[in-house]
Amino acid sequence: MGEVVGAAILAHVPTVMLPKETRLELNDGKEISLVPGFEKFRKDVMEKLDYDTVIVLDSHWATTVEFVITSHDHREGKYTAEELPRGMSQIPYSFKGDPELAESVVKYDEKNGTWITPISDPYLPIMYATVNLWDYLGKGLDKRWVSVSVCQTATTEDFLRAGRALGEAIRDSDRKVLLLASGALSHTFYKLRDLRKHEASDPIHIFSPEARAADEERIEWFKAGDHKRVLETMPEFLKFKPEANFSHYLTMAGAIGEEANTSKGEMYSDYENSVGTGQVHIYFPKPEGGFPQPKDMVLSRD
């Protein structure tokens, strides 16, 4: 029987890939906490936890008529970001995939009222929400890495359903899986002519006081293990445009029991700004007795 052995919300902002001197210049001479946070997370979790496969819930990979999960044996290449090639250019990546686990997910999608397709096309693009995490956390560790897309036509319920299907596939496998929800909290950028005034990490630069308050409220709920309240208040949080409709967290939540999950979040960074958006690293260790199982039920397609 497989299981999720750990889960996390991790920031992937382009700033983390800039040279240190550039990061310091942008942040009033101080290091952004996301970088030492990654370094500590690697030492504490990636290098110590017993796991076979990392699944990245990639908030930058948008699909339209279905969720997609990568099913390659191996992925290798160099990545230059279309969004910010100045800061993310020719980043090498090379890691094993997990085709067996990825292909098994389709056995659980229709019963959960969703659609997930495994794709192993060697020309399938890769996104920096995956590459940046692998560069800090996966390089040199020889683990399997898989990415799951965001379906841009999906709703909160759809993200949860995809997570349930993923969780069932993990449960019925022999894999120990680490789930990484790669994305931000509130996610509104400043306009171009104002943006450079707000590059420092201090949360005073978050796009609005209301967005900051919403983020900080949810961080406290995460720290308390109150996932139920996070899920119940999604309509309110959507007003502050969480990245990709918070799909990365919601899909993760669907895989680990949703409101039944009470794993308390451990902070691996400060809550920080990135040109208006809310960024943080939070780790949810496996609770005693394991994460709750996903809701295993046949749901309607409404």
C-alpha positions as CSV (number, residue, x, y, z in Angstrom):
1,M,0.0,0.0,0.0
2,G,1.4,3.4,-1.0
3,E,1.1,6.6,1.0
4,V,1.8,10.3,1.0
5,V,4.7,10.8,3.4
6,G,4.8,14.6,3.3
7,A,3.3,17.6,1.6
8,A,4.3,21.2,1.2
9,I,3.3,24.6,-0.3
10,L,6.5,26.0,-1.9
11,A,7.2,29.3,-3.7
12,H,8.9,29.1,-7.0
13,V,9.3,32.8,-7.9
14,P,11.9,33.7,-10.5
15,T,13.9,35.7,-7.9
16,V,15.2,32.5,-6.3
17,M,17.1,31.7,-9.6
18,L,18.9,35.1,-9.8
19,P,22.5,35.4,-8.7
20,K,22.8,36.2,-5.0
21,E,24.2,39.7,-5.6
22,T,21.1,40.5,-7.7
23,R,18.8,39.1,-5.0
24,L,20.5,41.3,-2.4
25,E,20.3,44.4,-4.7
26,L,16.5,43.9,-5.1
27,N,16.0,43.3,-1.4
28,D,17.7,46.2,0.3
29,G,20.9,44.2,0.9
30,K,19.2,41.2,2.5
31,E,18.7,37.7,1.3
32,I,15.1,36.7,0.6
33,S,14.1,34.0,3.1
34,L,12.9,31.7,0.3
35,V,16.4,30.7,-0.6
36,P,17.7,29.6,2.8
37,G,14.3,28.1,3.2
38,F,14.9,25.9,0.2
39,E,18.3,24.9,1.6
40,K,16.9,24.0,5.0
41,F,14.0,22.1,3.4
42,R,16.4,20.1,1.3
43,K,18.4,19.1,4.4
44,D,15.5,18.5,6.7
45,V,13.1,16.8,4.2
46,M,14.5,15.9,0.8
47,E,17.6,14.4,2.2
48,K,16.1,12.6,5.2
49,L,12.6,11.6,4.4
50,D,11.9,8.1,3.0
51,Y,10.2,8.6,-0.3
52,D,10.3,7.2,-3.9
53,T,8.5,9.9,-6.0
54,V,8.0,13.6,-5.9
55,I,4.8,14.9,-7.4
56,V,4.8,18.6,-8.3
57,L,1.4,20.2,-8.5
58,D,2.6,22.8,-11.1
59,S,0.6,26.1,-11.0
60,H,2.3,27.4,-14.1
61,W,1.4,24.5,-16.4
62,A,-2.1,25.3,-17.8
63,T,-4.1,22.7,-19.7
64,T,-7.7,23.3,-20.9
65,V,-9.9,20.2,-21.3
66,E,-8.2,17.9,-18.8
67,F,-5.5,17.6,-16.1
68,V,-2.3,16.1,-17.5
69,I,0.3,14.1,-15.5
70,T,3.8,13.5,-16.9
71,S,4.5,9.8,-17.6
72,H,8.1,10.0,-18.9
73,D,10.7,7.5,-18.0
74,H,13.2,10.3,-17.9
75,R,13.2,14.1,-18.6
76,E,16.3,16.0,-19.5
77,G,17.2,19.3,-21.2
78,K,17.8,22.9,-20.6
79,Y,15.1,25.3,-19.6
80,T,14.8,29.0,-20.5
81,A,11.7,30.7,-19.2
82,E,9.4,32.5,-21.7
83,E,8.3,34.8,-18.9
84,L,11.7,35.9,-17.6
85,P,14.6,34.6,-19.8
86,R,16.9,37.2,-18.2
87,G,16.7,35.4,-14.9
88,M,16.0,31.8,-15.9
89,S,18.1,30.9,-18.8
90,Q,19.4,27.5,-20.0
91,I,18.9,25.8,-16.6
92,P,19.9,22.2,-17.0
93,Y,17.6,19.5,-15.6
94,S,17.7,15.7,-15.6
95,F,15.5,13.4,-13.5
96,K,13.7,10.1,-13.6
97,G,10.0,10.0,-14.0
98,D,7.4,7.5,-12.7
99,P,5.4,6.2,-15.6
100,E,3.9,3.4,-13.7
101,L,2.3,5.6,-11.1
102,A,1.4,8.3,-13.6
103,E,-0.4,5.9,-15.9
104,S,-2.3,4.3,-13.0
105,V,-4.1,7.6,-12.2
106,V,-6.5,7.1,-15.1
107,K,-8.1,4.2,-13.3
108,Y,-9.5,6.7,-10.7
109,D,-10.4,9.8,-12.7
110,E,-13.9,8.9,-14.0
111,K,-15.1,7.5,-10.7
112,N,-14.2,10.9,-9.2
113,G,-15.9,12.8,-12.0
114,T,-12.7,14.2,-13.5
115,W,-10.2,13.7,-16.4
116,I,-6.5,13.1,-16.0
117,T,-4.3,12.1,-19.0
118,P,-0.7,10.7,-18.7
119,I,1.6,12.2,-21.4
120,S,5.1,11.0,-22.1
121,D,5.8,13.1,-25.2
122,P,9.5,14.0,-25.1
123,Y,8.7,17.5,-26.5
124,L,6.2,18.3,-23.8
125,P,7.2,21.7,-22.3
126,I,8.4,21.9,-18.8
127,M,7.6,24.9,-16.5
128,Y,9.7,26.7,-14.0
129,A,7.3,25.9,-11.2
130,T,8.8,22.4,-11.6
131,V,12.4,23.2,-12.7
132,N,13.1,25.8,-9.9
133,L,12.0,23.3,-7.2
134,W,14.0,20.5,-8.7
135,D,17.1,22.7,-9.0
136,Y,17.1,23.4,-5.3
137,L,15.5,20.3,-3.9
138,G,16.0,17.4,-6.3
139,K,19.3,17.8,-8.1
140,G,21.7,15.0,-7.1
141,L,19.2,13.0,-5.1
142,D,18.2,10.5,-7.9
143,K,14.5,10.5,-7.0
144,R,11.5,10.2,-9.4
145,W,9.8,13.5,-10.3
146,V,6.4,13.9,-11.8
147,S,4.4,17.0,-12.6
148,V,0.6,17.6,-12.7
149,S,-1.0,20.4,-14.7
150,V,-3.6,22.9,-13.7
151,C,-6.8,22.6,-15.8
152,Q,-7.6,26.3,-16.5
153,T,-11.3,25.5,-16.9
154,A,-11.5,23.7,-13.6
155,T,-13.2,24.9,-10.4
156,T,-12.3,24.4,-6.7
157,E,-14.4,21.2,-6.8
158,D,-12.5,20.0,-9.9
159,F,-9.1,20.5,-8.3
160,L,-10.3,18.5,-5.2
161,R,-11.6,15.7,-7.5
162,A,-8.3,15.5,-9.3
163,G,-6.5,15.3,-6.0
164,R,-8.8,12.5,-4.8
165,A,-8.0,10.5,-8.0
166,L,-4.3,11.1,-7.5
167,G,-4.5,10.1,-3.8
168,E,-6.3,6.9,-4.7
169,A,-3.6,6.0,-7.2
170,I,-0.9,6.6,-4.6
171,R,-2.8,4.6,-2.0
172,D,-3.1,1.6,-4.3
173,S,0.5,1.7,-5.5
174,D,3.7,0.7,-3.7
175,R,5.0,4.3,-3.7
176,K,6.0,6.6,-0.9
177,V,5.2,10.0,-2.4
178,L,6.1,13.6,-1.5
179,L,3.6,16.2,-2.7
180,L,4.9,19.6,-3.6
181,A,2.3,22.3,-4.3
182,S,4.3,24.8,-6.3
183,G,2.7,28.2,-6.2
184,A,1.8,31.4,-4.4
185,L,-0.9,32.6,-2.1
186,S,-2.5,35.9,-3.3
187,H,-1.2,36.7,-6.7
188,T,-1.8,40.2,-8.1
189,F,1.1,42.0,-9.7
190,Y,1.8,45.7,-9.7
191,K,1.6,47.3,-13.1
192,L,4.9,47.6,-15.0
193,R,5.6,51.3,-14.3
194,D,5.1,50.7,-10.5
195,L,6.5,47.2,-10.3
196,R,10.2,48.0,-9.6
197,K,9.2,50.0,-6.5
198,H,7.9,46.8,-5.0
199,E,10.6,44.1,-5.6
200,A,11.7,43.9,-2.0
201,S,10.4,40.9,0.0
202,D,8.9,42.9,2.9
203,P,5.2,42.1,3.0
204,I,4.4,45.8,3.2
205,H,4.7,45.5,-0.6
206,I,1.9,42.9,-1.0
207,F,-0.6,44.3,-3.5
208,S,-3.2,45.3,-1.0
209,P,-3.7,45.2,2.8
210,E,-6.7,43.0,2.3
211,A,-4.7,40.5,0.2
212,R,-2.0,40.4,2.9
213,A,-4.5,39.9,5.6
214,A,-6.2,37.0,3.7
215,D,-2.8,35.4,3.2
216,E,-1.7,35.8,6.8
217,E,-5.0,34.4,8.0
218,R,-4.6,31.3,6.0
219,I,-1.0,30.8,7.1
220,E,-2.2,30.8,10.7
221,W,-4.8,28.2,9.8
222,F,-2.2,26.1,8.1
223,K,0.1,26.3,11.1
224,A,-2.8,25.2,13.3
225,G,-3.7,22.3,11.0
226,D,-7.1,23.8,10.2
227,H,-7.4,22.8,6.6
228,K,-11.1,22.5,7.0
229,R,-11.4,26.3,7.5
230,V,-9.1,27.0,4.5
231,L,-11.4,24.9,2.3
232,E,-14.6,26.3,3.7
233,T,-13.5,29.9,3.0
234,M,-12.2,29.3,-0.6
235,P,-14.9,31.6,-2.1
236,E,-13.6,34.5,0.0
237,F,-10.0,33.7,-0.8
238,L,-10.7,33.6,-4.5
239,K,-11.4,37.3,-4.3
240,F,-7.7,37.9,-3.8
241,K,-6.7,35.8,-6.9
242,P,-4.5,33.1,-5.4
243,E,-2.2,31.8,-8.0
244,A,-4.0,29.5,-10.5
245,N,-7.1,29.6,-8.3
246,F,-5.1,27.9,-5.5
247,S,-5.2,24.7,-7.6
248,H,-1.8,23.5,-6.3
249,Y,-3.0,23.5,-2.7
250,L,-6.5,22.2,-3.5
251,T,-5.2,19.2,-5.6
252,M,-2.8,18.4,-2.7
253,A,-5.6,18.7,-0.2
254,G,-7.8,16.3,-2.3
255,A,-5.1,13.7,-2.1
256,I,-4.7,13.8,1.6
257,G,-8.2,13.9,3.0
258,E,-9.3,17.5,2.6
259,E,-11.0,18.8,5.8
260,A,-10.1,15.5,7.7
261,N,-6.4,16.5,7.4
262,T,-5.1,18.2,10.5
263,S,-1.4,18.2,9.7
264,K,0.2,21.3,11.2
265,G,2.2,23.5,8.9
266,E,5.9,24.2,9.6
267,M,7.3,27.4,8.3
268,Y,10.3,27.1,6.1
269,S,10.4,30.8,5.1
270,D,9.0,34.1,6.1
271,Y,5.8,35.3,4.4
272,E,7.2,37.4,1.6
273,N,6.3,39.7,-1.2
274,S,7.2,39.2,-4.9
275,V,6.1,42.3,-6.9
276,G,2.7,42.2,-5.2
277,T,2.2,38.5,-4.7
278,G,2.3,36.5,-1.5
279,Q,5.0,33.8,-1.2
280,V,5.8,31.3,1.5
281,H,7.3,27.8,2.1
282,I,5.1,25.6,4.4
283,Y,5.7,21.9,5.1
284,F,3.0,19.6,6.3
285,P,4.7,16.5,7.9
286,K,2.9,13.2,7.9
287,P,0.8,13.1,11.1
288,E,0.9,10.1,13.5
289,G,-1.1,7.4,11.8
290,G,-0.6,8.9,8.4
291,F,-2.6,11.4,6.3
292,P,-6.3,10.7,5.9
293,Q,-7.2,8.7,2.8
294,P,-8.8,10.6,-0.1
295,K,-12.6,10.6,-0.3
296,D,-13.1,7.4,-2.1
297,M,-16.6,7.7,-3.7
298,V,-18.3,7.9,-7.0
299,L,-19.3,11.5,-7.6
300,S,-21.6,13.0,-10.2
301,R,-20.2,15.0,-13.1
302,D,-22.2,18.1,-12.4
